[in-house]
Amino acid sequence: MRTPALLLILDGFDPSYAELASAPHLDALRQHSSFALVDAVLPTVTNVNHAAIITGQFPERTGIASNFRFDPKTGSGEFIESSAALRCPTVLESIAERGGKTALITSKRKLVRFLGRGAQFAVTAEDPPRELVQILGPPPPIYSDQIDDWTLRALLHLIRTEHPDVVYCTTTDYVMHRWPPDTAEAIAYVRRIDQRIGELLELAHDYRIVITADHGMRAKTRAVDLVAALAAAGIRATFVPPIKDRYVVHHQNMGGSGFIFLHTRSVEHARTALARLPGVLAVEERETAAQLFRLPRDTIGDLFALGDEETVFTPSGVFSDVVTSIDLRSHGSQHERIVPMWGVGVDVSSARWNLDTCLLLGLHPEERA
């Protein structure tokens, strides 16, 4: 195997968090190593971007355009929490097939099942192995500002004891959903993360490392019910928020983009009705959305709506009005697209996308189309 590689994905880590926290180790990497601001893929939600990063492919190849899959033929849906949903190989699979030792460490349970294909060591802070709990102590709850510290300590332990050839590690974005970057809570969180990164740099000195994020985060003040708006125009539809998963405390299933499955074939009528709504930045038909954002045509509905910087789309019936004032931090739109990227032993200055990570590290699970 070549020099070992580590991919560390800081969930929801908008660039402003590092900028405002005075994180010494991340600051040093930015000044003296390698740094870039890159794009996440749309929709800017967890599954979509982790699938892209771990495969090096856009959603059109991974088949993942959401955290949730809806079947218009049956009218039912399911959370995307299985690696069977991924349509192309992961870097962990590729390295394991070549005889390398691979590891996956996550804060969220769902990502172990979703990304775990090819991982010989797989650990989640939500359901950790007993022997690791005996060493590190029990992890904090998933809805806490401490769980990611446990995840990173687990990462340090695994590198120290097993020294895998390729490690994929990711945190959760509970803190970023709850607190703006200039708050004491957010700053304390970032400094804890930064301290563990400092320990990681000292321990994993022989690793090539890329640290990036799956998406950013923004304050939202407006919620729009797209289904209610369509109903007022005489159109029946189902709305699927790509952000939808089991971690509803984070975002209440409200994000800055959404797929609309129409029950009647009135695409242009529906598109016109939605485009008039406050907070709606764009509404694209299936083919156009697939081409513009490199999305899989068979999973994205008839229309794809994008909100402006302050708007999220709400599941049908949450509020009594079509447009409601809210106070929420969330993501999913193009406004959470810019994320930071740091490189250690690898030059990331030429990177354009967060999914360039595999390419930068010389890990090629599949040639990019």
C-alpha positions as a printed Julia matrix, in Angstrom:
369×3 Matrix{Float64}:
   0.0    0.0     0.0
   0.98   3.62   -0.48
   1.25   6.12    2.35
  -1.9    5.7     4.49
  -4.73   8.17    4.0
  -7.34   9.76    6.25
 -10.55  11.5     5.17
 -12.04  13.54    8.01
 -15.47  15.04    7.24
 -16.69  17.68    9.69
 -20.46  17.56    9.28
 -22.06  20.97    8.64
 -18.75  22.76    9.17
 -19.41  26.08    7.49
 -16.16  28.05    6.92
 -17.3   30.69    9.41
 -16.95  28.28   12.34
 -13.2   27.94   11.97
 -12.8   31.62   11.13
 -14.5   32.83   14.31
 -13.19  30.26   16.8
  -9.44  31.0    16.52
  -8.68  27.28   16.19
  -4.86  27.15   16.32
  -4.28  23.83   14.53
  -6.73  24.51   11.69
  -5.37  28.06   11.46
  -1.82  26.69   11.16
  -2.86  24.28    8.43
  -4.47  27.12    6.51
  -1.36  29.3     6.77
   1.43  26.77    6.44
   0.01  23.67    4.75
  -2.74  23.55    2.15
  -6.24  25.08    2.12
  -9.1   25.77   -0.27
 -12.75  26.7    -0.28
 -14.62  24.14   -2.38
 -18.17  23.3    -3.43
 -20.41  20.64   -1.93
 -22.88  18.99   -4.28
 -26.61  19.7    -4.32
 -28.77  19.04   -2.46
 -26.39  20.04    0.35
 -27.4   17.28    2.75
 -25.52  14.5     4.52
 -26.19  11.39    2.44
 -25.74  13.13   -0.89
 -22.34  14.55   -0.07
 -20.97  11.6     1.87
 -21.89   9.33   -1.03
 -20.07  11.73   -3.38
 -16.98  12.07   -1.19
 -16.51   8.37   -0.39
 -16.89   7.38   -4.07
 -15.41  10.43   -5.78
 -18.55  10.63   -7.94
 -21.44  13.03   -8.48
 -25.01  12.02   -7.51
 -25.79  11.03  -11.1
 -23.37   8.12  -10.55
 -23.92   7.37   -6.87
 -27.7    7.36   -7.25
 -28.04   9.33   -4.0
 -29.89  12.65   -4.24
 -31.5   12.66   -0.8
 -31.52  11.25    2.72
 -34.94   9.78    1.9
 -36.31   7.86   -1.08
 -39.93   8.2    -2.27
 -41.6    5.75   -4.64
 -44.41   7.53   -6.55
 -45.78   4.16   -7.73
 -46.53   2.99   -4.2
 -46.84   6.37   -2.51
 -44.45   5.24    0.21
 -40.88   6.07    1.11
 -37.92   4.99    3.2
 -34.82   6.44    4.79
 -31.65   5.79    2.81
 -29.56   3.99    5.42
 -28.14   1.01    3.56
 -25.05   0.74    1.38
 -27.18  -1.18   -1.11
 -28.43   2.21   -2.29
 -24.96   3.23   -3.53
 -24.54   2.5    -7.24
 -20.75   2.72   -7.47
 -17.82   1.49   -5.36
 -16.55   3.31   -2.3
 -12.9    4.01   -1.63
 -13.08   1.62    1.32
 -14.25  -1.2    -0.97
 -11.53  -0.44   -3.49
  -8.73  -0.46   -0.92
 -10.04  -3.56    0.86
 -10.18  -5.47   -2.44
  -6.49  -4.63   -2.94
  -5.61  -6.07    0.45
  -5.56  -2.81    2.41
  -6.88  -2.3     5.93
  -9.89   0.04    6.06
 -11.82   1.81    8.81
 -15.01   3.86    9.13
 -15.74   5.92   12.24
 -18.9    8.03   12.55
 -20.95   9.86   15.13
 -24.25   8.96   13.4
 -25.38   5.33   13.36
 -26.98   5.61    9.93
 -23.67   6.39    8.25
 -22.05   3.13    9.37
 -24.75   1.21    7.53
 -24.81   3.6     4.57
 -21.05   4.02    4.01
 -19.74   0.82    5.57
 -19.27  -1.32    2.48
 -15.62  -2.41    2.5
 -14.87  -1.2     6.04
 -13.04  -3.83    8.08
 -13.37  -1.71   11.21
 -16.67   0.16   11.58
 -17.49   2.19   14.68
 -20.37   4.54   15.46
 -20.64   6.59   18.62
 -24.38   5.86   18.73
 -23.79   2.12   19.1
 -20.12   1.56   20.01
 -18.48  -1.81   20.66
 -18.26  -2.76   24.33
 -14.48  -3.01   24.33
 -14.17   0.56   23.04
 -16.54   1.85   25.71
 -14.36   0.17   28.34
 -11.37   2.12   27.02
 -12.92   5.5    26.18
 -15.96   5.52   28.42
 -19.56   5.71   27.19
 -20.24   8.22   24.41
 -22.51  11.21   25.05
 -25.99  11.33   23.44
 -26.23  12.08   19.72
 -27.98  15.38   20.54
 -25.06  16.84   22.47
 -22.06  19.07   21.85
 -19.7   16.36   23.19
 -20.37  13.34   21.01
 -17.94  14.35   18.28
 -15.13  14.57   20.82
 -15.78  10.9    21.62
 -15.79  10.06   17.91
 -12.43  11.73   17.4
 -10.96  10.01   20.45
 -12.15   6.72   18.9
 -10.38   7.73   15.69
  -7.15   8.38   17.59
  -7.41   5.03   19.37
  -8.01   3.14   16.12
  -5.06   4.76   14.38
  -2.85   4.09   17.4
  -3.81   0.43   17.72
  -4.67  -0.69   14.17
  -3.02   1.87   11.86
  -5.45   1.32    8.93
  -4.38   2.09    5.39
  -7.46   4.21    4.72
  -9.72   5.8     7.33
 -13.01   7.62    6.71
 -14.24   9.54    9.75
 -17.19  11.89   10.12
 -18.82  13.9    12.88
 -22.39  15.2    13.27
 -23.76  18.72   12.76
 -25.93  19.09   15.87
 -23.86  22.02   17.17
 -23.99  23.89   13.88
 -27.76  23.42   13.67
 -28.2   24.74   17.17
 -25.64  27.54   17.58
 -24.31  30.26   15.22
 -20.51  30.41   14.78
 -20.03  33.45   17.01
 -21.65  31.93   20.11
 -19.7   30.67   23.12
 -21.09  27.14   22.63
 -19.99  26.93   19.0
 -16.56  28.38   19.71
 -15.99  25.92   22.58
 -17.04  23.05   20.29
 -14.69  24.09   17.49
 -11.79  24.45   19.89
 -12.39  20.92   21.22
 -12.44  19.61   17.66
  -9.29  21.59   16.91
  -7.52  20.13   19.94
  -8.27  16.6    18.74
  -7.08  17.52   15.25
  -3.82  18.67   16.82
  -3.47  15.28   18.52
  -4.32  13.59   15.24
  -1.63  15.49   13.33
   0.96  14.43   15.9
  -0.14  10.79   16.01
  -0.86  10.27   12.29
   2.29  12.0    11.06
   2.77   9.4     8.33
  -0.76   9.84    6.94
  -1.9   11.97    4.05
  -4.92  13.8     5.41
  -7.78  15.76    3.9
 -10.24  17.52    6.2
 -13.41  18.93    4.66
 -17.18  19.21    5.2
 -20.29  17.75    3.62
 -22.17  21.07    3.64
 -22.38  24.44    5.34
 -25.1   25.94    7.53
 -27.29  29.06    7.51
 -29.89  30.78    9.69
 -33.41  30.45    8.25
 -36.3   32.79    8.95
 -39.0   31.61    6.51
 -40.71  28.26    6.02
 -42.75  27.6     2.87
 -45.27  24.78    2.42
 -44.99  23.9    -1.27
 -47.76  21.29   -1.18
 -50.23  23.76    0.33
 -49.3   26.33   -2.3
 -49.88  23.8    -5.07
 -53.16  22.69   -3.52
 -54.36  26.31   -3.61
 -53.64  26.21   -7.34
 -55.62  23.0    -7.76
 -52.57  20.72   -8.03
 -52.05  17.62   -5.89
 -48.44  16.73   -5.1
 -46.07  15.05   -2.66
 -43.1   16.96   -1.3
 -39.9   15.13   -0.36
 -37.31  17.16    1.58
 -33.84  15.77    0.78
 -32.79  16.67    4.33
 -35.35  14.23    5.81
 -33.83  11.67    8.17
 -34.25  10.38   11.72
 -32.3   13.27   13.3
 -35.27  15.62   13.4
 -34.0   17.59   16.42
 -31.29  18.9    14.12
 -33.49  20.35   11.38
 -37.15  19.31   11.84
 -36.98  17.93    8.28
 -36.88  21.47    6.92
 -34.19  22.23    4.36
 -33.47  24.66    1.58
 -34.4   22.39   -1.33
 -37.02  19.82   -2.21
 -38.37  17.36   -4.74
 -41.99  17.6    -5.87
 -43.79  14.54   -7.2
 -46.92  15.61   -9.04
 -50.08  13.48   -8.9
 -51.39  15.12  -12.04
 -49.33  15.93  -15.12
 -49.31  19.71  -14.87
 -45.59  20.4   -14.65
 -45.56  23.88  -16.14
 -48.61  24.97  -14.17
 -46.98  23.71  -10.95
 -43.67  25.28  -11.75
 -45.31  28.67  -12.36
 -47.29  28.47   -9.1
 -44.17  27.63   -7.04
 -41.93  30.22   -8.7
 -44.25  33.0    -7.5
 -43.83  32.09   -3.83
 -41.67  34.23   -1.53
 -38.34  32.59   -0.79
 -38.36  30.33   -3.86
 -35.18  30.99   -5.8
 -35.61  28.46   -8.61
 -37.87  25.61   -9.71
 -36.42  23.23  -12.29
 -38.03  20.4   -14.19
 -36.56  16.91  -13.8
 -34.36  16.86  -16.9
 -33.01  20.35  -16.36
 -32.28  19.7   -12.69
 -30.49  16.46  -13.52
 -28.28  18.22  -16.05
 -27.59  21.35  -13.99
 -26.77  19.57  -10.73
 -25.69  16.13  -11.99
 -28.54  14.33  -10.25
 -29.98  10.85  -10.96
 -33.06  11.3   -13.13
 -34.95   8.34  -11.67
 -35.12   9.6    -8.06
 -35.65  13.36   -8.11
 -39.34  13.88   -8.8
 -40.99  16.03  -11.42
 -39.69  19.33  -10.03
 -36.7   20.41   -7.93
 -37.16  23.58   -5.87
 -34.38  25.69   -4.35
 -34.9   28.28   -1.65
 -33.15  31.57   -1.11
 -30.66  32.02    1.72
 -33.27  32.51    4.45
 -35.87  29.96    3.32
 -36.59  26.32    4.06
 -39.37  24.16    2.69
 -41.55  22.44    5.25
 -43.27  19.06    5.08
 -46.95  19.41    4.3
 -49.22  20.47    7.14
 -46.59  21.44    9.72
 -47.86  25.02    9.76
 -51.33  26.37    9.06
 -50.09  28.96    6.54
 -48.22  28.58    3.27
 -45.51  30.97    4.49
 -44.47  31.04    8.16
 -41.79  32.95   10.07
 -39.35  30.62   11.85
 -36.02  30.61   13.7
 -33.99  27.62   12.49
 -30.46  26.79   11.36
 -30.45  24.41    8.42
 -29.03  23.54    4.99
 -29.92  21.84    1.71
 -29.76  24.82   -0.67
 -26.97  26.25   -2.78
 -26.26  28.78   -0.01
 -24.68  26.04    2.1
 -22.51  24.9    -0.78
 -19.14  26.49    0.11
 -17.09  24.38    2.52
 -13.47  24.45    3.71
 -10.81  21.92    2.81
  -7.44  21.44    4.52
  -4.66  19.17    3.29
  -1.78  17.55    5.16
   0.81  15.92    2.93
  -1.43  16.66   -0.05
  -2.01  19.86   -1.98
  -5.71  20.72   -2.02
  -5.33  24.15   -3.63
  -6.54  22.84   -7.01
  -9.68  21.23   -5.59
 -13.06  22.47   -6.79
 -15.41  20.01   -5.05
 -15.43  18.26   -1.68
 -15.71  15.0    -3.65
 -12.24  15.68   -5.09
 -10.89  14.23   -1.83
 -10.37  10.73   -3.24
  -8.65  12.13   -6.33
  -6.34  14.31   -4.24
  -5.34  11.37   -2.07
  -4.7    9.14   -5.08
  -7.59   6.85   -4.16
  -9.6    5.92   -7.25
 -12.54   3.63   -6.51
 -13.81   4.28  -10.05
 -12.87   6.62  -12.85
 -15.02   9.75  -12.8
 -17.26  10.22  -15.79
